[in-house]
Amino acid sequence: MRAFLPLSTNDQYRGSPGAAWFLAFYGVLWIVPGMIHSFMPDGGAGVIAGLDLSHNPTLIFGLFAWAGATQIAHGIVTLVVAMRYRALVPLFLFVSFIERLLLSWSGWIKHAPISGHHPPEHYASLVSLPVILLFLWLSLQRSRLTEPEISA
Protein backbone atom coordinates (compact mmCIF):
# COMPACT_ATOMS: atom_id res chain seq x y z
CA MET A 1 0.00 0.00 0.00
CA ARG A 2 2.92 2.37 0.68
CA ALA A 3 3.92 2.25 -3.01
CA PHE A 4 0.40 3.35 -3.90
CA LEU A 5 0.09 6.03 -1.21
CA PRO A 6 3.44 7.30 0.13
CA LEU A 7 3.73 8.51 3.71
CA SER A 8 1.55 11.44 4.66
CA THR A 9 2.94 14.98 4.45
CA ASN A 10 0.36 16.43 6.84
CA ASP A 11 3.03 17.17 9.46
CA GLN A 12 4.75 19.51 6.97
CA TYR A 13 1.68 21.67 6.39
CA ARG A 14 1.78 24.99 8.26
CA GLY A 15 -1.32 26.71 6.87
CA SER A 16 -4.82 26.97 8.22
CA PRO A 17 -6.52 23.64 8.95
CA GLY A 18 -9.68 25.28 7.62
CA ALA A 19 -8.07 25.61 4.18
CA ALA A 20 -7.37 21.87 4.12
CA TRP A 21 -10.97 21.12 5.14
CA PHE A 22 -12.24 23.49 2.47
CA LEU A 23 -10.13 21.62 -0.09
CA ALA A 24 -11.74 18.34 1.05
CA PHE A 25 -15.19 19.91 0.63
CA TYR A 26 -14.13 21.21 -2.77
CA GLY A 27 -13.07 17.66 -3.74
CA VAL A 28 -16.54 16.40 -2.89
CA LEU A 29 -17.97 19.26 -4.97
CA TRP A 30 -15.99 17.84 -7.90
CA ILE A 31 -17.20 14.28 -7.43
CA VAL A 32 -20.93 15.06 -7.22
CA PRO A 33 -21.29 16.76 -10.63
CA GLY A 34 -18.89 14.20 -12.06
CA MET A 35 -21.28 11.46 -11.04
CA ILE A 36 -24.20 13.38 -12.50
CA HIS A 37 -22.37 13.83 -15.81
CA SER A 38 -21.25 10.20 -15.84
CA PHE A 39 -24.40 8.42 -14.73
CA MET A 40 -27.50 10.49 -15.58
CA PRO A 41 -29.08 9.41 -18.89
CA ASP A 42 -28.42 12.81 -20.48
CA GLY A 43 -25.40 13.63 -18.31
CA GLY A 44 -27.34 16.60 -16.96
CA ALA A 45 -27.05 18.33 -20.34
CA GLY A 46 -30.78 18.81 -20.78
CA VAL A 47 -32.21 18.35 -17.31
CA ILE A 48 -29.74 20.61 -15.48
CA ALA A 49 -27.86 22.69 -18.06
CA GLY A 50 -30.92 23.23 -20.24
CA LEU A 51 -29.08 22.54 -23.49
CA ASP A 52 -30.91 21.95 -26.75
CA LEU A 53 -30.40 18.23 -27.37
CA SER A 54 -32.04 18.12 -30.79
CA HIS A 55 -28.69 18.33 -32.61
CA ASN A 56 -26.26 15.43 -32.12
CA PRO A 57 -27.30 14.34 -28.60
CA THR A 58 -24.85 11.40 -28.69
CA LEU A 59 -21.92 13.81 -28.96
CA ILE A 60 -23.28 15.99 -26.16
CA PHE A 61 -23.82 12.97 -23.86
CA GLY A 62 -20.32 11.72 -24.68
CA LEU A 63 -18.73 15.07 -23.86
CA PHE A 64 -20.63 15.30 -20.58
CA ALA A 65 -19.57 11.74 -19.65
CA TRP A 66 -15.95 12.59 -20.51
CA ALA A 67 -16.12 15.71 -18.33
CA GLY A 68 -17.72 13.67 -15.54
CA ALA A 69 -14.94 11.09 -15.60
CA THR A 70 -12.28 13.79 -15.24
CA GLN A 71 -14.28 15.51 -12.48
CA ILE A 72 -14.51 12.29 -10.46
CA ALA A 73 -10.78 11.63 -10.84
CA HIS A 74 -9.94 15.25 -9.98
CA GLY A 75 -12.22 15.15 -6.93
CA ILE A 76 -10.66 11.94 -5.61
CA VAL A 77 -7.11 13.31 -5.95
CA THR A 78 -8.20 16.58 -4.32
CA LEU A 79 -9.68 14.65 -1.38
CA VAL A 80 -6.50 12.58 -1.00
CA VAL A 81 -4.39 15.76 -0.91
CA ALA A 82 -6.70 17.40 1.64
CA MET A 83 -6.70 14.35 3.91
CA ARG A 84 -3.18 12.90 3.50
CA TYR A 85 -0.84 15.27 1.62
CA ARG A 86 -1.66 18.65 3.12
CA ALA A 87 1.70 20.11 2.16
CA LEU A 88 0.17 20.30 -1.34
CA VAL A 89 -2.98 22.18 -0.24
CA PRO A 90 -1.71 25.62 -1.38
CA LEU A 91 -0.72 24.22 -4.78
CA PHE A 92 -4.11 22.53 -5.28
CA LEU A 93 -5.97 25.69 -4.24
CA PHE A 94 -3.85 27.75 -6.64
CA VAL A 95 -4.54 25.33 -9.51
CA SER A 96 -8.25 25.35 -8.59
CA PHE A 97 -8.27 29.15 -8.67
CA ILE A 98 -6.62 29.24 -12.11
CA GLU A 99 -9.06 26.61 -13.39
CA ARG A 100 -12.12 28.51 -12.12
CA LEU A 101 -10.74 31.75 -13.53
CA LEU A 102 -10.36 30.14 -16.97
CA LEU A 103 -13.79 28.49 -16.75
CA SER A 104 -15.36 31.83 -15.83
CA TRP A 105 -13.59 33.63 -18.66
CA SER A 106 -14.67 30.95 -21.11
CA GLY A 107 -18.27 30.71 -19.89
CA TRP A 108 -18.95 34.42 -19.53
CA ILE A 109 -16.68 36.10 -22.11
CA LYS A 110 -14.95 33.95 -24.72
CA HIS A 111 -17.70 31.35 -25.30
CA ALA A 112 -20.72 33.01 -23.69
CA PRO A 113 -23.94 31.27 -24.76
CA ILE A 114 -25.69 33.05 -27.61
CA SER A 115 -29.04 32.41 -25.91
CA GLY A 116 -27.85 34.17 -22.76
CA HIS A 117 -28.69 31.07 -20.69
CA HIS A 118 -25.89 29.97 -18.38
CA PRO A 119 -25.74 26.53 -16.75
CA PRO A 120 -25.35 26.38 -12.95
CA GLU A 121 -21.61 25.67 -13.27
CA HIS A 122 -20.99 29.10 -14.81
CA TYR A 123 -22.44 30.76 -11.71
CA ALA A 124 -20.62 28.36 -9.38
CA SER A 125 -17.31 29.24 -11.02
CA LEU A 126 -17.85 32.96 -10.42
CA VAL A 127 -18.91 32.45 -6.80
CA SER A 128 -16.04 30.07 -6.07
CA LEU A 129 -13.29 32.45 -7.25
CA PRO A 130 -13.17 34.72 -4.17
CA VAL A 131 -13.79 31.76 -1.85
CA ILE A 132 -10.89 29.76 -3.26
CA LEU A 133 -8.69 32.87 -3.15
CA LEU A 134 -9.54 33.34 0.54
CA PHE A 135 -8.66 29.74 1.41
CA LEU A 136 -5.49 29.92 -0.71
CA TRP A 137 -4.44 32.93 1.33
CA LEU A 138 -5.28 31.08 4.57
CA SER A 139 -3.30 28.04 3.42
CA LEU A 140 -0.23 30.25 3.01
CA GLN A 141 -0.55 31.83 6.46
CA ARG A 142 1.22 30.21 9.38
CA SER A 143 -1.43 28.69 11.59
CA ARG A 144 -1.24 29.02 15.37
CA LEU A 145 -2.52 25.44 15.57
CA THR A 146 0.40 24.07 13.55
CA GLU A 147 3.27 26.14 14.96
CA PRO A 148 5.08 24.91 18.05
CA GLU A 149 4.71 27.01 21.16
CA ILE A 150 7.75 29.24 21.85
CA SER A 151 8.43 30.09 25.48
CA ALA A 152 10.03 33.40 26.37
N, C-alpha and C positions, 0 to 999 in steps of 0.2 A: 504494500500500500504506500510506503514511503516514496517509491519511484513515481507513483501516480500523483501523490500530493506531498511535496517536500515539507519539511518542518515549518511550522507557523512563524510568521514574522511579526505577530501582534505585539511582542515585547519591544519592537523597534519603533512602533508608531508613537508619536508624541503629540498628535493633534487632538482635537475634541472627540470624545467618544460619540457625541451626538452626530458628528459628520459620518462616522463609520456606520452608525445605525441608519442614518438617512440613506447611505449608499445601499444598505441591505434592502430597505424599503423600495428604493429606486430599481433594484434588481427584480424584485417581485413585480413592480410596475412594467417591467420589460416582458416578463414571462406571461402575464395575463393576456395582453393583446396578442402576443405570439401564439398563444393557444387558440384564441378566437380566430386569428388569420389562418392557422393551420387546420383547425377542426370544424369550424362552422361550414355548412354547405356552400355558402357564397364567400367565405372568408371574411365576412363582415363588409364586403364591398357595397352591397346594396342595402342591407338591413341597417348598418351603422353609418357607413360613409355616404350613403345616398347616391352612389354612382349609377349612371345609366348603363345597364348591363345588356342592352339590346345589340351592341356591336362587340363581337368577339368575346363573349363571356368566359370561354375557356382560357384565354390569355390572361384576363383579369384575375380569375380564380388562381391560376398558376403563379402570377406575380404576388398575390396576397399570401399564398402558401409559402412561397420562397421567402418573403419578408418575415412571415411568422416563424419559420425555422431559424432564421438568423436572430430574431428577437429572443426566442427561447434560449439559444446558445449564449447570447450576450447576457441575458438575465442570470443564467446559471453561473457564468464566470464572474459577474458582478457580485453575486451573493457570496461566492467562495472568497473573493478578495475582501469583502466586508467582514466576513466571519473568521477568516484564517490568515489572510495576508494583508493586514491593515497598513503595513508600510506603503502599500500601493494605492491607498485610498485617495490621496491628493491627485495622483496621476489619473485614476479612473474618473474622478470628478472633473478634472480638466478636459479629458477626452469627451466626457458626457456633455460638458458645456459647449465645446466646439461642435459636436454633433448636433445638438439642439439649435445652435446658432445657424448652422448650415441648413437644417431642416426648416427653420423659420424663414430664412432668406428664400429658400426654394419655394415653400408653400405660399408665402405672402407676397413675394416680389418677382422672382425669376419665372416661376411656373404657376402663378396665381390662377385659380380656376376661372375660366371665361364666364361661367354662370354666376360667379360670386359666392357660391356655396363652398364652405370649408368643412372638411371632416373634423371630428373631435380632436384628432391628433395635432392638427395645425394650432388649435387653441392651447392644447396641453404643452406644446413646444414653447409657445410664447410665455406661458405662465411659469414653466419650469426654469427658464433662463435665470431670473434673479434668485430663485431658490437654490439652484445648483451653485451659482456664484457665491451665495452666502455660505453654503456648507463647504465649498472649496476654500474660502477664506478661513473658516473655522478649522478645517483640517490642517492648515498651515500654521495655525497659532499653537504655541506651546500650551498644553492643557495642565491645569493645576493637579488634575487627577493622575496624570502620567508622569509628572516630574517628581523626583525624590525630594523629600523635605530637607532643607538646609538649615542647620542650627547656627545661631550667631554665637 
